[in-house]
Amino acid sequence: MLPTDPTKKISFTRCIKEGDLVIVYERHDCMKAVKVCQNSAFQNRFGAFKHSDWIGKPFGSMVFSNKGGFVYLLAPTPELWTLVLSHRTQILYIADISFVIMYLELVPGCLVLESGTGSGSLTTSLARAVAPTGHVYTFDFHEQRAASAREDFERTGVSSFVTVGVRDIQGQGFPDEFSGLADSIFLDLPQPWLAIPSAKKMLKQDGILCSFSPCIEQVQRSCESLRLNFTDIRTFEILLRTYEIRQWRADCGQGTGGGSAGSIRHKRKQHLIEGSGEKENPNNSTVMARPNGEARGHTGYLTFARLKCLS
Ligand SMILES: C[S@@+](CC[C@H](N)C(=O)[O-])C[C@H]1O[C@@H](n2cnc3c(N)ncnc32)[C@H](O)[C@@H]1O
């Protein structure tokens, strides 16, 4: 996912090769992570797509099936990975993740401590934010979950920026070796207040902690604990509203969704409206925008706090 060239620059400009993970994109709500194997084929309702046709193509390419259908091969960025990963736990989604990255002030070179790892959804974005010179140390007390997360970080290419440890962070706290070294800490634990005293010891002066909790009672208990040693304590609930934009042809009553892959027939229908030749008749087509009815509601509360400097 984060291919690094010898100068440690992150880039997706290289071409797809055997063993790569690609996101096979049909439409925004239909995509799948696939490992490229020379002799395999990807099958969907539009036909069979030979992996051998994919090798050597740049990420973002449109590829065709034996029946003329098409999909796009996208790079497995953390944004897309979050949408396709296998859920072993509840996960953080893009709205919360982007807010966390911003408010934790993450930049390349930061050292981040995290618990629990869960399905690694957030960890993957933390890794990209601190790469190529920083590191994320993430802990989960569930051995199998930690092992699966390690495998996923390997597949997605972030493993050199992430170390997964098995540890009960509520019971034992973070390992002493990180004392005073962490730029930021993220907690997604059922009783985060139990880990806050240890988090305080791990943070650098002026370091920031974030705790994610689905229930407001958890937030209240965490804030009580944070008040002892932290300042600038703030809690947010991030609500995201997505929009559906559709173009309708008044003459045939057809609507076209935005840019989904699919069959050739579907593509032609879209072209009729989207351009190449046909003059838009404002009386014939109209654009409709409406909030998406399936937009995600409450996920949880994000509480941020900055370590007080006592000197
Ligand atoms: C909701 S999941 C975290 C999801 C993660 N933020 C993501 O985006 O994929 C919570 C994780 O915390 C772990 N956990 C719960 N109590 C723990 C503890 N005391 N120490 C370490 N991990 C713990 C669970 O095993 C679970 O995997």
Ligand as a Chemical Component Dictionary entry (heavy atoms), coordinates in Angstrom:
data_LIG
# 
_chem_comp.id                   LIG 
_chem_comp.type                 NON-POLYMER 
_chem_comp.pdbx_formal_charge   0 
_chem_comp.three_letter_code    LIG 
# 
loop_
_chem_comp_atom.comp_id 
_chem_comp_atom.atom_id 
_chem_comp_atom.alt_atom_id 
_chem_comp_atom.type_symbol 
_chem_comp_atom.charge 
_chem_comp_atom.model_Cartn_x 
_chem_comp_atom.model_Cartn_y 
_chem_comp_atom.model_Cartn_z 
_chem_comp_atom.pdbx_ordinal 
LIG C1  C1  C 0  -13.299 -1.759 18.629 1  
LIG S1  S1  S 1  -11.813 -2.606 18.487 2  
LIG C2  C2  C 0  -10.691 -1.425 17.850 3  
LIG C3  C3  C 0  -10.947 -1.117 16.383 4  
LIG C4  C4  C 0  -9.882  -0.288 15.734 5  
LIG N1  N1  N 0  -9.847  1.053  16.254 6  
LIG C5  C5  C 0  -10.089 -0.248 14.231 7  
LIG O1  O1  O 0  -10.305 0.871  13.681 8  
LIG O2  O2  O -1 -10.037 -1.285 13.566 9  
LIG C6  C6  C 0  -11.288 -2.729 20.155 10 
LIG C7  C7  C 0  -10.134 -3.680 20.367 11 
LIG O3  O3  O 0  -9.649  -3.494 21.687 12 
LIG C8  C8  C 0  -9.167  -4.731 22.147 13 
LIG N2  N2  N 0  -9.100  -4.671 23.602 14 
LIG C9  C9  C 0  -10.129 -4.666 24.483 15 
LIG N3  N3  N 0  -9.659  -4.589 25.744 16 
LIG C10 C10 C 0  -8.304  -4.549 25.646 17 
LIG C11 C11 C 0  -7.246  -4.441 26.613 18 
LIG N4  N4  N 0  -7.502  -4.436 27.920 19 
LIG N5  N5  N 0  -5.970  -4.368 26.164 20 
LIG C12 C12 C 0  -5.713  -4.413 24.830 21 
LIG N6  N6  N 0  -6.664  -4.506 23.885 22 
LIG C13 C13 C 0  -7.946  -4.576 24.282 23 
LIG C14 C14 C 0  -10.178 -5.745 21.605 24 
LIG O4  O4  O 0  -9.594  -7.036 21.518 25 
LIG C15 C15 C 0  -10.520 -5.154 20.248 26 
LIG O5  O5  O 0  -9.745  -5.760 19.236 27 
# 
loop_
_chem_comp_bond.comp_id 
_chem_comp_bond.atom_id_1 
_chem_comp_bond.atom_id_2 
_chem_comp_bond.value_order 
_chem_comp_bond.pdbx_ordinal 
LIG C1  S1  SING 1  
LIG S1  C2  SING 2  
LIG S1  C6  SING 3  
LIG C2  C3  SING 4  
LIG C3  C4  SING 5  
LIG C4  N1  SING 6  
LIG C4  C5  SING 7  
LIG C5  O1  DOUB 8  
LIG C5  O2  SING 9  
LIG C6  C7  SING 10 
LIG C7  O3  SING 11 
LIG C7  C15 SING 12 
LIG O3  C8  SING 13 
LIG C8  N2  SING 14 
LIG C8  C14 SING 15 
LIG N2  C9  SING 16 
LIG N2  C13 SING 17 
LIG C9  N3  DOUB 18 
LIG N3  C10 SING 19 
LIG C10 C11 SING 20 
LIG C10 C13 DOUB 21 
LIG C11 N4  SING 22 
LIG C11 N5  DOUB 23 
LIG N5  C12 SING 24 
LIG C12 N6  DOUB 25 
LIG N6  C13 SING 26 
LIG C14 O4  SING 27 
LIG C14 C15 SING 28 
LIG C15 O5  SING 29 
# 
